[in-house]
Amino acid sequence: MKDRVFVPPLPRDIADLKARIIAAVKNIDASMLTRVWQELEYRIDVCLVNSGAHIEHLALLKKKNFFQFSCDCEQFR
């Protein structure tokens, strides 16, 4: 999303930023949502396997840029 919103020329003001965000959201298709969901499921699984340990280093191994985060996954158990 940010690659579609923050492209040169950058938004001039808040109204321009809002318009770009709305346009980007309107262009989300089913395949993008599927990929995002699959990535989230993968990361939750990795987090559970690692007992909630930080997983940034594993995200780099996968060479994707979806959701690089660390999590405390006790809530998913």
PDB file as gemmi writes it, atoms N, CA and C in Angstrom:
CRYST1    1.000    1.000    1.000  90.00  90.00  90.00 P 1                      
ATOM      1  N   MET A   1       0.810  -1.182   0.000  1.00  0.00           N  
ATOM      2  CA  MET A   1       0.000   0.000   0.000  1.00  0.00           C  
ATOM      3  C   MET A   1       0.864   1.260   0.000  1.00  0.00           C  
ATOM      4  N   LYS A   2       1.883   1.256   0.835  1.00  0.00           N  
ATOM      5  CA  LYS A   2       2.683   2.476   0.917  1.00  0.00           C  
ATOM      6  C   LYS A   2       3.391   2.771  -0.403  1.00  0.00           C  
ATOM      7  N   ASP A   3       3.658   1.720  -1.201  1.00  0.00           N  
ATOM      8  CA  ASP A   3       4.278   1.944  -2.506  1.00  0.00           C  
ATOM      9  C   ASP A   3       3.327   2.635  -3.467  1.00  0.00           C  
ATOM     10  N   ARG A   4       2.040   2.547  -3.187  1.00  0.00           N  
ATOM     11  CA  ARG A   4       1.056   3.206  -4.041  1.00  0.00           C  
ATOM     12  C   ARG A   4       0.675   4.585  -3.523  1.00  0.00           C  
ATOM     13  N   VAL A   5       0.853   4.815  -2.237  1.00  0.00           N  
ATOM     14  CA  VAL A   5       0.446   6.084  -1.631  1.00  0.00           C  
ATOM     15  C   VAL A   5       1.593   7.093  -1.633  1.00  0.00           C  
ATOM     16  N   PHE A   6       2.774   6.648  -1.263  1.00  0.00           N  
ATOM     17  CA  PHE A   6       3.905   7.560  -1.114  1.00  0.00           C  
ATOM     18  C   PHE A   6       4.847   7.501  -2.308  1.00  0.00           C  
ATOM     19  N   VAL A   7       4.321   7.772  -3.473  1.00  0.00           N  
ATOM     20  CA  VAL A   7       5.134   7.826  -4.684  1.00  0.00           C  
ATOM     21  C   VAL A   7       5.319   9.286  -5.073  1.00  0.00           C  
ATOM     22  N   PRO A   8       6.438   9.602  -5.687  1.00  0.00           N  
ATOM     23  CA  PRO A   8       6.655  10.984  -6.122  1.00  0.00           C  
ATOM     24  C   PRO A   8       5.647  11.387  -7.197  1.00  0.00           C  
ATOM     25  N   PRO A   9       5.198  12.574  -7.216  1.00  0.00           N  
ATOM     26  CA  PRO A   9       5.394  13.587  -6.166  1.00  0.00           C  
ATOM     27  C   PRO A   9       4.598  13.207  -4.923  1.00  0.00           C  
ATOM     28  N   LEU A  10       5.175  13.466  -3.766  1.00  0.00           N  
ATOM     29  CA  LEU A  10       4.530  13.112  -2.510  1.00  0.00           C  
ATOM     30  C   LEU A  10       3.249  13.914  -2.319  1.00  0.00           C  
ATOM     31  N   PRO A  11       2.346  13.418  -1.483  1.00  0.00           N  
ATOM     32  CA  PRO A  11       1.093  14.149  -1.249  1.00  0.00           C  
ATOM     33  C   PRO A  11       1.369  15.580  -0.787  1.00  0.00           C  
ATOM     34  N   ARG A  12       0.587  16.502  -1.334  1.00  0.00           N  
ATOM     35  CA  ARG A  12       0.776  17.923  -1.014  1.00  0.00           C  
ATOM     36  C   ARG A  12       0.212  18.275   0.354  1.00  0.00           C  
ATOM     37  N   ASP A  13      -0.892  17.620   0.721  1.00  0.00           N  
ATOM     38  CA  ASP A  13      -1.561  17.935   1.982  1.00  0.00           C  
ATOM     39  C   ASP A  13      -2.356  16.719   2.444  1.00  0.00           C  
ATOM     40  N   ILE A  14      -3.065  16.875   3.541  1.00  0.00           N  
ATOM     41  CA  ILE A  14      -3.834  15.765   4.109  1.00  0.00           C  
ATOM     42  C   ILE A  14      -4.921  15.298   3.142  1.00  0.00           C  
ATOM     43  N   ALA A  15      -5.570  16.213   2.469  1.00  0.00           N  
ATOM     44  CA  ALA A  15      -6.626  15.848   1.522  1.00  0.00           C  
ATOM     45  C   ALA A  15      -6.063  14.980   0.391  1.00  0.00           C  
ATOM     46  N   ASP A  16      -4.899  15.349  -0.118  1.00  0.00           N  
ATOM     47  CA  ASP A  16      -4.251  14.566  -1.172  1.00  0.00           C  
ATOM     48  C   ASP A  16      -3.858  13.186  -0.648  1.00  0.00           C  
ATOM     49  N   LEU A  17      -3.341  13.136   0.573  1.00  0.00           N  
ATOM     50  CA  LEU A  17      -2.972  11.865   1.186  1.00  0.00           C  
ATOM     51  C   LEU A  17      -4.196  10.967   1.345  1.00  0.00           C  
ATOM     52  N   LYS A  18      -5.291  11.528   1.836  1.00  0.00           N  
ATOM     53  CA  LYS A  18      -6.530  10.756   1.998  1.00  0.00           C  
ATOM     54  C   LYS A  18      -7.017  10.221   0.656  1.00  0.00           C  
ATOM     55  N   ALA A  19      -6.967  11.043  -0.376  1.00  0.00           N  
ATOM     56  CA  ALA A  19      -7.412  10.621  -1.708  1.00  0.00           C  
ATOM     57  C   ALA A  19      -6.557   9.468  -2.225  1.00  0.00           C  
ATOM     58  N   ARG A  20      -5.259   9.530  -2.003  1.00  0.00           N  
ATOM     59  CA  ARG A  20      -4.370   8.449  -2.438  1.00  0.00           C  
ATOM     60  C   ARG A  20      -4.640   7.158  -1.673  1.00  0.00           C  
ATOM     61  N   ILE A  21      -4.884   7.286  -0.372  1.00  0.00           N  
ATOM     62  CA  ILE A  21      -5.177   6.102   0.438  1.00  0.00           C  
ATOM     63  C   ILE A  21      -6.484   5.466  -0.027  1.00  0.00           C  
ATOM     64  N   ILE A  22      -7.498   6.257  -0.256  1.00  0.00           N  
ATOM     65  CA  ILE A  22      -8.789   5.745  -0.721  1.00  0.00           C  
ATOM     66  C   ILE A  22      -8.624   5.048  -2.069  1.00  0.00           C  
ATOM     67  N   ALA A  23      -7.877   5.654  -2.976  1.00  0.00           N  
ATOM     68  CA  ALA A  23      -7.653   5.052  -4.295  1.00  0.00           C  
ATOM     69  C   ALA A  23      -6.902   3.724  -4.162  1.00  0.00           C  
ATOM     70  N   ALA A  24      -5.919   3.671  -3.283  1.00  0.00           N  
ATOM     71  CA  ALA A  24      -5.147   2.439  -3.097  1.00  0.00           C  
ATOM     72  C   ALA A  24      -6.019   1.340  -2.503  1.00  0.00           C  
ATOM     73  N   VAL A  25      -6.855   1.685  -1.547  1.00  0.00           N  
ATOM     74  CA  VAL A  25      -7.738   0.695  -0.929  1.00  0.00           C  
ATOM     75  C   VAL A  25      -8.737   0.161  -1.948  1.00  0.00           C  
ATOM     76  N   LYS A  26      -9.224   1.017  -2.813  1.00  0.00           N  
ATOM     77  CA  LYS A  26     -10.171   0.578  -3.842  1.00  0.00           C  
ATOM     78  C   LYS A  26      -9.536  -0.403  -4.825  1.00  0.00           C  
ATOM     79  N   ASN A  27      -8.222  -0.387  -4.950  1.00  0.00           N  
ATOM     80  CA  ASN A  27      -7.533  -1.273  -5.887  1.00  0.00           C  
ATOM     81  C   ASN A  27      -7.107  -2.606  -5.268  1.00  0.00           C  
ATOM     82  N   ILE A  28      -7.461  -2.844  -4.015  1.00  0.00           N  
ATOM     83  CA  ILE A  28      -7.140  -4.123  -3.385  1.00  0.00           C  
ATOM     84  C   ILE A  28      -8.043  -5.188  -3.996  1.00  0.00           C  
ATOM     85  N   ASP A  29      -7.437  -6.272  -4.455  1.00  0.00           N  
ATOM     86  CA  ASP A  29      -8.232  -7.350  -5.043  1.00  0.00           C  
ATOM     87  C   ASP A  29      -8.160  -8.609  -4.173  1.00  0.00           C  
ATOM     88  N   ALA A  30      -8.930  -9.606  -4.550  1.00  0.00           N  
ATOM     89  CA  ALA A  30      -9.023 -10.836  -3.764  1.00  0.00           C  
ATOM     90  C   ALA A  30      -7.678 -11.552  -3.658  1.00  0.00           C  
ATOM     91  N   SER A  31      -6.882 -11.532  -4.720  1.00  0.00           N  
ATOM     92  CA  SER A  31      -5.599 -12.237  -4.668  1.00  0.00           C  
ATOM     93  C   SER A  31      -4.647 -11.570  -3.669  1.00  0.00           C  
ATOM     94  N   MET A  32      -4.692 -10.249  -3.561  1.00  0.00           N  
ATOM     95  CA  MET A  32      -3.848  -9.554  -2.592  1.00  0.00           C  
ATOM     96  C   MET A  32      -4.273  -9.923  -1.172  1.00  0.00           C  
ATOM     97  N   LEU A  33      -5.571  -9.946  -0.925  1.00  0.00           N  
ATOM     98  CA  LEU A  33      -6.054 -10.320   0.401  1.00  0.00           C  
ATOM     99  C   LEU A  33      -5.683 -11.755   0.742  1.00  0.00           C  
ATOM    100  N   THR A  34      -5.733 -12.636  -0.237  1.00  0.00           N  
ATOM    101  CA  THR A  34      -5.348 -14.031  -0.028  1.00  0.00           C  
ATOM    102  C   THR A  34      -3.879 -14.133   0.346  1.00  0.00           C  
ATOM    103  N   ARG A  35      -3.015 -13.409  -0.373  1.00  0.00           N  
ATOM    104  CA  ARG A  35      -1.576 -13.443  -0.074  1.00  0.00           C  
ATOM    105  C   ARG A  35      -1.293 -12.885   1.321  1.00  0.00           C  
ATOM    106  N   VAL A  36      -1.965 -11.812   1.679  1.00  0.00           N  
ATOM    107  CA  VAL A  36      -1.766 -11.218   3.000  1.00  0.00           C  
ATOM    108  C   VAL A  36      -2.203 -12.195   4.080  1.00  0.00           C  
ATOM    109  N   TRP A  37      -3.351 -12.837   3.896  1.00  0.00           N  
ATOM    110  CA  TRP A  37      -3.843 -13.798   4.875  1.00  0.00           C  
ATOM    111  C   TRP A  37      -2.882 -14.982   5.012  1.00  0.00           C  
ATOM    112  N   GLN A  38      -2.379 -15.497   3.890  1.00  0.00           N  
ATOM    113  CA  GLN A  38      -1.433 -16.605   3.929  1.00  0.00           C  
ATOM    114  C   GLN A  38      -0.163 -16.211   4.670  1.00  0.00           C  
ATOM    115  N   GLU A  39       0.318 -15.007   4.441  1.00  0.00           N  
ATOM    116  CA  GLU A  39       1.520 -14.535   5.118  1.00  0.00           C  
ATOM    117  C   GLU A  39       1.274 -14.402   6.617  1.00  0.00           C  
ATOM    118  N   LEU A  40       0.117 -13.892   6.989  1.00  0.00           N  
ATOM    119  CA  LEU A  40      -0.212 -13.753   8.402  1.00  0.00           C  
ATOM    120  C   LEU A  40      -0.298 -15.126   9.072  1.00  0.00           C  
ATOM    121  N   GLU A  41      -0.944 -16.083   8.423  1.00  0.00           N  
ATOM    122  CA  GLU A  41      -1.018 -17.436   8.965  1.00  0.00           C  
ATOM    123  C   GLU A  41       0.379 -18.035   9.155  1.00  0.00           C  
ATOM    124  N   TYR A  42       1.238 -17.836   8.166  1.00  0.00           N  
ATOM    125  CA  TYR A  42       2.602 -18.342   8.254  1.00  0.00           C  
ATOM    126  C   TYR A  42       3.319 -17.735   9.465  1.00  0.00           C  
ATOM    127  N   ARG A  43       3.205 -16.439   9.620  1.00  0.00           N  
ATOM    128  CA  ARG A  43       3.916 -15.774  10.710  1.00  0.00           C  
ATOM    129  C   ARG A  43       3.370 -16.170  12.076  1.00  0.00           C  
ATOM    130  N   ILE A  44       2.074 -16.373  12.170  1.00  0.00           N  
ATOM    131  CA  ILE A  44       1.507 -16.850  13.435  1.00  0.00           C  
ATOM    132  C   ILE A  44       2.023 -18.248  13.740  1.00  0.00           C  
ATOM    133  N   ASP A  45       2.072 -19.111  12.737  1.00  0.00           N  
ATOM    134  CA  ASP A  45       2.612 -20.463  12.935  1.00  0.00           C  
ATOM    135  C   ASP A  45       4.064 -20.420  13.403  1.00  0.00           C  
ATOM    136  N   VAL A  46       4.867 -19.585  12.770  1.00  0.00           N  
ATOM    137  CA  VAL A  46       6.279 -19.466  13.157  1.00  0.00           C  
ATOM    138  C   VAL A  46       6.374 -18.950  14.584  1.00  0.00           C  
ATOM    139  N   CYS A  47       5.542 -17.998  14.908  1.00  0.00           N  
ATOM    140  CA  CYS A  47       5.550 -17.433  16.257  1.00  0.00           C  
ATOM    141  C   CYS A  47       5.180 -18.493  17.290  1.00  0.00           C  
ATOM    142  N   LEU A  48       4.182 -19.305  16.985  1.00  0.00           N  
ATOM    143  CA  LEU A  48       3.788 -20.370  17.905  1.00  0.00           C  
ATOM    144  C   LEU A  48       4.885 -21.406  18.077  1.00  0.00           C  
ATOM    145  N   VAL A  49       5.538 -21.770  16.983  1.00  0.00           N  
ATOM    146  CA  VAL A  49       6.629 -22.746  17.045  1.00  0.00           C  
ATOM    147  C   VAL A  49       7.775 -22.214  17.891  1.00  0.00           C  
ATOM    148  N   ASN A  50       8.014 -20.909  17.819  1.00  0.00           N  
ATOM    149  CA  ASN A  50       9.102 -20.288  18.569  1.00  0.00           C  
ATOM    150  C   ASN A  50       8.664 -19.800  19.944  1.00  0.00           C  
ATOM    151  N   SER A  51       7.515 -20.226  20.386  1.00  0.00           N  
ATOM    152  CA  SER A  51       6.984 -19.854  21.709  1.00  0.00           C  
ATOM    153  C   SER A  51       6.934 -18.352  21.920  1.00  0.00           C  
ATOM    154  N   GLY A  52       6.573 -17.649  20.882  1.00  0.00           N  
ATOM    155  CA  GLY A  52       6.417 -16.203  21.000  1.00  0.00           C  
ATOM    156  C   GLY A  52       7.699 -15.414  20.874  1.00  0.00           C  
ATOM    157  N   ALA A  53       8.776 -16.061  20.481  1.00  0.00           N  
ATOM    158  CA  ALA A  53      10.057 -15.347  20.334  1.00  0.00           C  
ATOM    159  C   ALA A  53       9.992 -14.380  19.157  1.00  0.00           C  
ATOM    160  N   HIS A  54      10.926 -13.485  19.109  1.00  0.00           N  
ATOM    161  CA  HIS A  54      10.992 -12.535  17.995  1.00  0.00           C  
ATOM    162  C   HIS A  54      11.255 -13.282  16.695  1.00  0.00           C  
ATOM    163  N   ILE A  55      10.626 -12.835  15.613  1.00  0.00           N  
ATOM    164  CA  ILE A  55      10.733 -13.577  14.356  1.00  0.00           C  
ATOM    165  C   ILE A  55      11.224 -12.732  13.190  1.00  0.00           C  
ATOM    166  N   GLU A  56      11.769 -11.544  13.452  1.00  0.00           N  
ATOM    167  CA  GLU A  56      12.225 -10.711  12.345  1.00  0.00           C  
ATOM    168  C   GLU A  56      13.241 -11.427  11.475  1.00  0.00           C  
ATOM    169  N   HIS A  57      14.161 -12.159  12.087  1.00  0.00           N  
ATOM    170  CA  HIS A  57      15.206 -12.837  11.322  1.00  0.00           C  
ATOM    171  C   HIS A  57      14.615 -13.897  10.401  1.00  0.00           C  
ATOM    172  N   LEU A  58      13.505 -14.500  10.779  1.00  0.00           N  
ATOM    173  CA  LEU A  58      12.862 -15.484   9.915  1.00  0.00           C  
ATOM    174  C   LEU A  58      12.154 -14.814   8.748  1.00  0.00           C  
ATOM    175  N   ALA A  59      11.650 -13.619   8.971  1.00  0.00           N  
ATOM    176  CA  ALA A  59      11.001 -12.884   7.890  1.00  0.00           C  
ATOM    177  C   ALA A  59      12.013 -12.555   6.800  1.00  0.00           C  
ATOM    178  N   LEU A  60      13.229 -12.251   7.200  1.00  0.00           N  
ATOM    179  CA  LEU A  60      14.263 -11.939   6.217  1.00  0.00           C  
ATOM    180  C   LEU A  60      14.620 -13.169   5.397  1.00  0.00           C  
ATOM    181  N   LEU A  61      14.584 -14.338   6.018  1.00  0.00           N  
ATOM    182  CA  LEU A  61      14.869 -15.566   5.285  1.00  0.00           C  
ATOM    183  C   LEU A  61      13.828 -15.809   4.203  1.00  0.00           C  
ATOM    184  N   LYS A  62      12.616 -15.405   4.454  1.00  0.00           N  
ATOM    185  CA  LYS A  62      11.539 -15.628   3.509  1.00  0.00           C  
ATOM    186  C   LYS A  62      11.558 -14.605   2.370  1.00  0.00           C  
ATOM    187  N   LYS A  63      12.315 -13.528   2.554  1.00  0.00           N  
ATOM    188  CA  LYS A  63      12.503 -12.488   1.541  1.00  0.00           C  
ATOM    189  C   LYS A  63      11.189 -11.866   1.102  1.00  0.00           C  
ATOM    190  N   LYS A  64      10.336 -11.582   2.075  1.00  0.00           N  
ATOM    191  CA  LYS A  64       9.095 -10.869   1.814  1.00  0.00           C  
ATOM    192  C   LYS A  64       9.050  -9.663   2.719  1.00  0.00           C  
ATOM    193  N   ASN A  65       8.225  -8.702   2.372  1.00  0.00           N  
ATOM    194  CA  ASN A  65       8.131  -7.482   3.158  1.00  0.00           C  
ATOM    195  C   ASN A  65       6.719  -7.209   3.658  1.00  0.00           C  
ATOM    196  N   PHE A  66       5.942  -8.249   3.935  1.00  0.00           N  
ATOM    197  CA  PHE A  66       4.565  -8.011   4.337  1.00  0.00           C  
ATOM    198  C   PHE A  66       4.450  -7.448   5.743  1.00  0.00           C  
ATOM    199  N   PHE A  67       4.757  -8.248   6.747  1.00  0.00           N  
ATOM    200  CA  PHE A  67       4.527  -7.850   8.125  1.00  0.00           C  
ATOM    201  C   PHE A  67       5.740  -8.194   8.964  1.00  0.00           C  
ATOM    202  N   GLN A  68       6.784  -7.441   8.859  1.00  0.00           N  
ATOM    203  CA  GLN A  68       7.958  -7.735   9.669  1.00  0.00           C  
ATOM    204  C   GLN A  68       7.691  -7.211  11.069  1.00  0.00           C  
ATOM    205  N   PHE A  69       7.447  -8.134  11.951  1.00  0.00           N  
ATOM    206  CA  PHE A  69       7.124  -7.762  13.308  1.00  0.00           C  
ATOM    207  C   PHE A  69       7.607  -8.837  14.257  1.00  0.00           C  
ATOM    208  N   SER A  70       7.667  -8.477  15.511  1.00  0.00           N  
ATOM    209  CA  SER A  70       7.887  -9.484  16.539  1.00  0.00           C  
ATOM    210  C   SER A  70       6.577  -9.593  17.292  1.00  0.00           C  
ATOM    211  N   CYS A  71       6.318 -10.769  17.823  1.00  0.00           N  
ATOM    212  CA  CYS A  71       5.028 -10.915  18.487  1.00  0.00           C  
ATOM    213  C   CYS A  71       5.149 -11.754  19.733  1.00  0.00           C  
ATOM    214  N   ASP A  72       4.228 -11.514  20.614  1.00  0.00           N  
ATOM    215  CA  ASP A  72       4.053 -12.333  21.783  1.00  0.00           C  
ATOM    216  C   ASP A  72       2.762 -13.093  21.519  1.00  0.00           C  
ATOM    217  N   CYS A  73       2.864 -14.337  21.120  1.00  0.00           N  
ATOM    218  CA  CYS A  73       1.717 -15.073  20.604  1.00  0.00           C  
ATOM    219  C   CYS A  73       0.993 -15.894  21.648  1.00  0.00           C  
ATOM    220  N   GLU A  74       1.172 -15.617  22.914  1.00  0.00           N  
ATOM    221  CA  GLU A  74       0.450 -16.367  23.926  1.00  0.00           C  
ATOM    222  C   GLU A  74      -1.062 -16.280  23.701  1.00  0.00           C  
ATOM    223  N   GLN A  75      -1.529 -15.163  23.153  1.00  0.00           N  
ATOM    224  CA  GLN A  75      -2.955 -14.992  22.922  1.00  0.00           C  
ATOM    225  C   GLN A  75      -3.498 -15.937  21.856  1.00  0.00           C  
ATOM    226  N   PHE A  76      -2.640 -16.515  21.007  1.00  0.00           N  
ATOM    227  CA  PHE A  76      -3.083 -17.406  19.944  1.00  0.00           C  
ATOM    228  C   PHE A  76      -3.096 -18.872  20.371  1.00  0.00           C  
ATOM    229  N   ARG A  77      -2.643 -19.172  21.559  1.00  0.00           N  
ATOM    230  CA  ARG A  77      -2.584 -20.565  22.018  1.00  0.00           C  
ATOM    231  C   ARG A  77      -3.913 -21.015  22.543  1.00  0.00           C  
TER     232      ARG A  77                                                      
END                                                                             
